[in-house]
Amino acid sequence: MPILRDFELALDADDVLRAQGGDPAAIRARRPAFVEMAEKALVEALPLLQPAVSFQQWSVEGLNHERLSLAGGGSLSGPLVSQHLAPASEVATVVCTVGRQLEDHADKVLGSDAVYGLALEGVGSAAAEALAAAACHYIEGEAEAAGLRATIPISPGMVGWPVHEGQRQIFDLLTTTEIGVSLMPSGMMIPRKSLSLVIGLGLEVSSEGIPCDYCSMRDRCRYRTH
């Protein structure tokens, strides 16, 4: 099962502030001290990141009653899966993580300095998002080289694919021990700064749309990409 580790994640203070749920422009105008804290957190946190990606591509054997059957006996199922991946001839299942070191350090800092600890957490969240984007870019490049198109990624927790169902389906298809990721019964991944996703590949799949279109918070999120 392929493992990718050679990633350089380019992050800035705005990424950290955004990962904390803030509007970087507004914070820069009103709370410059928070920007300085985000910059400080970046310097301290970046050396602690341990980016790693486990992924596997599977041939699609058929779709029946919202269940996508894959070569080897595995499957993915749910309304979002059937809606989004029906035209795919292959799918790539992916789990990304930035590791435990930053997470453990942030947990320690939170006990004595909650604000700075949250800034460190923000670096971890931003890094996980950047890593997922880099992994998708890699898979899309490999698909293009093979003459295939790639869909936008979908993740458990999006509308039509509940977390506890989607996470278990992905982890049943992937071995993630080599990158140090495990799945809790609740569907939460450990380390927390980890993301899972699926990409459809094929000649007839659509790359249109954005992940925000499938997010349960799409109608009330002020950071939605239009």
Contacts in CASP RR format, 6 or more apart in sequence:
PFRMAT RR
TARGET T0000
AUTHOR 0000-0000-0000
METHOD contacts of the structure
MODEL  1
MPILRDFELALDADDVLRAQGGDPAAIRARRPAFVEMAEKALVEALPLLQ
PAVSFQQWSVEGLNHERLSLAGGGSLSGPLVSQHLAPASEVATVVCTVGR
QLEDHADKVLGSDAVYGLALEGVGSAAAEALAAAACHYIEGEAEAAGLRA
TIPISPGMVGWPVHEGQRQIFDLLTTTEIGVSLMPSGMMIPRKSLSLVIG
LGLEVSSEGIPCDYCSMRDRCRYRTH
1 54 0 8 1.000
1 55 0 8 1.000
1 56 0 8 1.000
1 174 0 8 1.000
1 175 0 8 1.000
1 178 0 8 1.000
2 54 0 8 1.000
2 55 0 8 1.000
2 56 0 8 1.000
3 52 0 8 1.000
3 53 0 8 1.000
3 54 0 8 1.000
3 178 0 8 1.000
3 179 0 8 1.000
4 52 0 8 1.000
4 53 0 8 1.000
4 55 0 8 1.000
4 135 0 8 1.000
4 138 0 8 1.000
5 51 0 8 1.000
5 52 0 8 1.000
5 53 0 8 1.000
7 51 0 8 1.000
7 53 0 8 1.000
7 131 0 8 1.000
7 134 0 8 1.000
9 46 0 8 1.000
9 49 0 8 1.000
9 51 0 8 1.000
9 127 0 8 1.000
9 130 0 8 1.000
9 131 0 8 1.000
9 134 0 8 1.000
10 130 0 8 1.000
11 42 0 8 1.000
11 46 0 8 1.000
11 123 0 8 1.000
11 126 0 8 1.000
11 127 0 8 1.000
11 130 0 8 1.000
12 42 0 8 1.000
13 24 0 8 1.000
13 35 0 8 1.000
13 38 0 8 1.000
13 39 0 8 1.000
13 42 0 8 1.000
14 24 0 8 1.000
15 126 0 8 1.000
15 129 0 8 1.000
15 130 0 8 1.000
16 38 0 8 1.000
16 41 0 8 1.000
16 42 0 8 1.000
16 119 0 8 1.000
16 122 0 8 1.000
16 123 0 8 1.000
16 126 0 8 1.000
17 23 0 8 1.000
17 24 0 8 1.000
17 27 0 8 1.000
17 34 0 8 1.000
17 35 0 8 1.000
17 38 0 8 1.000
18 24 0 8 1.000
18 126 0 8 1.000
18 223 0 8 1.000
19 122 0 8 1.000
19 123 0 8 1.000
19 124 0 8 1.000
19 125 0 8 1.000
19 126 0 8 1.000
19 129 0 8 1.000
20 118 0 8 1.000
20 119 0 8 1.000
20 121 0 8 1.000
20 122 0 8 1.000
20 125 0 8 1.000
21 223 0 8 1.000
22 223 0 8 1.000
23 222 0 8 1.000
23 223 0 8 1.000
27 34 0 8 1.000
27 35 0 8 1.000
28 35 0 8 1.000
34 119 0 8 1.000
37 115 0 8 1.000
37 116 0 8 1.000
37 119 0 8 1.000
38 119 0 8 1.000
38 122 0 8 1.000
38 123 0 8 1.000
40 116 0 8 1.000
40 119 0 8 1.000
41 116 0 8 1.000
41 117 0 8 1.000
41 119 0 8 1.000
41 120 0 8 1.000
41 122 0 8 1.000
41 123 0 8 1.000
42 123 0 8 1.000
44 120 0 8 1.000
45 102 0 8 1.000
45 105 0 8 1.000
45 106 0 8 1.000
45 120 0 8 1.000
45 123 0 8 1.000
45 124 0 8 1.000
45 127 0 8 1.000
46 123 0 8 1.000
48 101 0 8 1.000
48 102 0 8 1.000
48 105 0 8 1.000
49 98 0 8 1.000
49 99 0 8 1.000
49 101 0 8 1.000
49 102 0 8 1.000
49 124 0 8 1.000
49 127 0 8 1.000
50 97 0 8 1.000
50 98 0 8 1.000
50 99 0 8 1.000
50 100 0 8 1.000
50 101 0 8 1.000
51 96 0 8 1.000
51 97 0 8 1.000
51 98 0 8 1.000
51 99 0 8 1.000
51 127 0 8 1.000
51 131 0 8 1.000
52 96 0 8 1.000
52 97 0 8 1.000
52 99 0 8 1.000
52 178 0 8 1.000
52 179 0 8 1.000
52 180 0 8 1.000
53 94 0 8 1.000
53 95 0 8 1.000
53 96 0 8 1.000
53 97 0 8 1.000
53 131 0 8 1.000
53 135 0 8 1.000
53 138 0 8 1.000
53 179 0 8 1.000
54 94 0 8 1.000
54 95 0 8 1.000
54 174 0 8 1.000
54 175 0 8 1.000
54 176 0 8 1.000
54 178 0 8 1.000
54 179 0 8 1.000
54 181 0 8 1.000
55 92 0 8 1.000
55 93 0 8 1.000
55 94 0 8 1.000
55 95 0 8 1.000
55 135 0 8 1.000
55 139 0 8 1.000
55 174 0 8 1.000
56 92 0 8 1.000
56 93 0 8 1.000
56 173 0 8 1.000
56 174 0 8 1.000
57 90 0 8 1.000
57 91 0 8 1.000
57 92 0 8 1.000
57 201 0 8 1.000
58 70 0 8 1.000
58 71 0 8 1.000
58 72 0 8 1.000
58 74 0 8 1.000
58 90 0 8 1.000
58 91 0 8 1.000
58 92 0 8 1.000
58 93 0 8 1.000
58 173 0 8 1.000
59 70 0 8 1.000
59 71 0 8 1.000
59 89 0 8 1.000
59 90 0 8 1.000
60 68 0 8 1.000
60 69 0 8 1.000
60 70 0 8 1.000
60 71 0 8 1.000
60 85 0 8 1.000
60 88 0 8 1.000
60 89 0 8 1.000
60 90 0 8 1.000
60 91 0 8 1.000
61 69 0 8 1.000
61 70 0 8 1.000
61 71 0 8 1.000
62 68 0 8 1.000
62 69 0 8 1.000
63 69 0 8 1.000
63 82 0 8 1.000
63 86 0 8 1.000
66 77 0 8 1.000
66 78 0 8 1.000
66 79 0 8 1.000
66 81 0 8 1.000
66 82 0 8 1.000
67 75 0 8 1.000
67 76 0 8 1.000
67 77 0 8 1.000
67 78 0 8 1.000
67 81 0 8 1.000
67 82 0 8 1.000
68 75 0 8 1.000
68 76 0 8 1.000
68 77 0 8 1.000
68 81 0 8 1.000
68 82 0 8 1.000
68 85 0 8 1.000
68 86 0 8 1.000
68 88 0 8 1.000
68 91 0 8 1.000
69 75 0 8 1.000
70 76 0 8 1.000
70 91 0 8 1.000
70 173 0 8 1.000
74 172 0 8 1.000
74 173 0 8 1.000
75 169 0 8 1.000
76 85 0 8 1.000
76 91 0 8 1.000
76 93 0 8 1.000
76 166 0 8 1.000
76 169 0 8 1.000
76 170 0 8 1.000
76 173 0 8 1.000
76 198 0 8 1.000
77 165 0 8 1.000
77 169 0 8 1.000
78 160 0 8 1.000
78 161 0 8 1.000
78 165 0 8 1.000
79 160 0 8 1.000
79 161 0 8 1.000
80 154 0 8 1.000
80 158 0 8 1.000
80 159 0 8 1.000
80 160 0 8 1.000
80 161 0 8 1.000
80 214 0 8 1.000
81 154 0 8 1.000
81 161 0 8 1.000
81 198 0 8 1.000
84 151 0 8 1.000
84 154 0 8 1.000
84 200 0 8 1.000
84 214 0 8 1.000
85 91 0 8 1.000
85 151 0 8 1.000
85 154 0 8 1.000
85 198 0 8 1.000
85 200 0 8 1.000
85 205 0 8 1.000
87 202 0 8 1.000
87 204 0 8 1.000
87 205 0 8 1.000
87 206 0 8 1.000
88 151 0 8 1.000
88 200 0 8 1.000
88 201 0 8 1.000
88 202 0 8 1.000
88 205 0 8 1.000
89 148 0 8 1.000
89 201 0 8 1.000
89 202 0 8 1.000
89 203 0 8 1.000
90 148 0 8 1.000
90 200 0 8 1.000
90 201 0 8 1.000
90 202 0 8 1.000
91 198 0 8 1.000
91 199 0 8 1.000
91 200 0 8 1.000
91 201 0 8 1.000
92 139 0 8 1.000
92 198 0 8 1.000
92 199 0 8 1.000
92 200 0 8 1.000
92 201 0 8 1.000
93 170 0 8 1.000
93 173 0 8 1.000
93 174 0 8 1.000
93 196 0 8 1.000
93 198 0 8 1.000
94 132 0 8 1.000
94 135 0 8 1.000
94 136 0 8 1.000
94 139 0 8 1.000
94 153 0 8 1.000
94 174 0 8 1.000
94 196 0 8 1.000
94 197 0 8 1.000
94 198 0 8 1.000
94 199 0 8 1.000
95 170 0 8 1.000
95 171 0 8 1.000
95 174 0 8 1.000
95 176 0 8 1.000
95 179 0 8 1.000
95 181 0 8 1.000
95 189 0 8 1.000
95 194 0 8 1.000
95 195 0 8 1.000
95 196 0 8 1.000
96 128 0 8 1.000
96 131 0 8 1.000
96 132 0 8 1.000
96 135 0 8 1.000
96 194 0 8 1.000
96 195 0 8 1.000
96 196 0 8 1.000
96 197 0 8 1.000
97 128 0 8 1.000
97 131 0 8 1.000
97 179 0 8 1.000
97 180 0 8 1.000
97 181 0 8 1.000
97 189 0 8 1.000
97 191 0 8 1.000
97 193 0 8 1.000
97 194 0 8 1.000
97 195 0 8 1.000
98 124 0 8 1.000
98 127 0 8 1.000
98 128 0 8 1.000
98 131 0 8 1.000
98 191 0 8 1.000
98 193 0 8 1.000
98 194 0 8 1.000
99 180 0 8 1.000
99 191 0 8 1.000
99 193 0 8 1.000
99 194 0 8 1.000
100 180 0 8 1.000
100 191 0 8 1.000
102 120 0 8 1.000
102 123 0 8 1.000
102 124 0 8 1.000
102 127 0 8 1.000
102 193 0 8 1.000
103 124 0 8 1.000
103 191 0 8 1.000
103 192 0 8 1.000
103 193 0 8 1.000
105 120 0 8 1.000
106 117 0 8 1.000
106 120 0 8 1.000
106 121 0 8 1.000
106 124 0 8 1.000
109 116 0 8 1.000
109 117 0 8 1.000
109 120 0 8 1.000
110 117 0 8 1.000
110 118 0 8 1.000
110 121 0 8 1.000
124 193 0 8 1.000
125 193 0 8 1.000
127 193 0 8 1.000
128 193 0 8 1.000
128 194 0 8 1.000
128 195 0 8 1.000
129 195 0 8 1.000
131 195 0 8 1.000
132 153 0 8 1.000
132 195 0 8 1.000
132 197 0 8 1.000
135 197 0 8 1.000
136 150 0 8 1.000
136 153 0 8 1.000
136 197 0 8 1.000
136 199 0 8 1.000
139 150 0 8 1.000
139 199 0 8 1.000
139 201 0 8 1.000
140 150 0 8 1.000
140 199 0 8 1.000
141 150 0 8 1.000
143 149 0 8 1.000
143 150 0 8 1.000
143 201 0 8 1.000
143 202 0 8 1.000
144 150 0 8 1.000
147 203 0 8 1.000
148 201 0 8 1.000
148 202 0 8 1.000
148 203 0 8 1.000
148 205 0 8 1.000
149 201 0 8 1.000
149 202 0 8 1.000
149 203 0 8 1.000
149 204 0 8 1.000
149 205 0 8 1.000
149 206 0 8 1.000
149 207 0 8 1.000
150 199 0 8 1.000
150 200 0 8 1.000
150 201 0 8 1.000
150 202 0 8 1.000
150 205 0 8 1.000
150 207 0 8 1.000
151 199 0 8 1.000
151 200 0 8 1.000
151 201 0 8 1.000
151 205 0 8 1.000
151 206 0 8 1.000
151 207 0 8 1.000
152 199 0 8 1.000
152 207 0 8 1.000
152 208 0 8 1.000
152 209 0 8 1.000
152 210 0 8 1.000
152 211 0 8 1.000
153 197 0 8 1.000
153 198 0 8 1.000
153 199 0 8 1.000
153 211 0 8 1.000
154 161 0 8 1.000
154 197 0 8 1.000
154 198 0 8 1.000
154 199 0 8 1.000
154 211 0 8 1.000
154 214 0 8 1.000
155 161 0 8 1.000
155 195 0 8 1.000
155 196 0 8 1.000
155 197 0 8 1.000
155 198 0 8 1.000
155 211 0 8 1.000
156 162 0 8 1.000
156 163 0 8 1.000
156 164 0 8 1.000
156 165 0 8 1.000
156 166 0 8 1.000
156 167 0 8 1.000
156 169 0 8 1.000
156 170 0 8 1.000
156 187 0 8 1.000
156 196 0 8 1.000
157 163 0 8 1.000
157 166 0 8 1.000
157 216 0 8 1.000
158 211 0 8 1.000
158 214 0 8 1.000
158 215 0 8 1.000
158 216 0 8 1.000
159 214 0 8 1.000
159 215 0 8 1.000
159 216 0 8 1.000
159 218 0 8 1.000
160 214 0 8 1.000
163 187 0 8 1.000
164 186 0 8 1.000
164 187 0 8 1.000
166 196 0 8 1.000
167 183 0 8 1.000
167 187 0 8 1.000
167 189 0 8 1.000
167 196 0 8 1.000
168 183 0 8 1.000
168 187 0 8 1.000
170 196 0 8 1.000
170 198 0 8 1.000
171 183 0 8 1.000
171 196 0 8 1.000
176 182 0 8 1.000
176 183 0 8 1.000
180 191 0 8 1.000
181 189 0 8 1.000
181 190 0 8 1.000
181 191 0 8 1.000
181 194 0 8 1.000
182 189 0 8 1.000
182 190 0 8 1.000
183 189 0 8 1.000
183 190 0 8 1.000
184 190 0 8 1.000
189 195 0 8 1.000
189 196 0 8 1.000
210 225 0 8 1.000
212 218 0 8 1.000
212 221 0 8 1.000
212 224 0 8 1.000
212 225 0 8 1.000
215 221 0 8 1.000
215 224 0 8 1.000
218 224 0 8 1.000
END
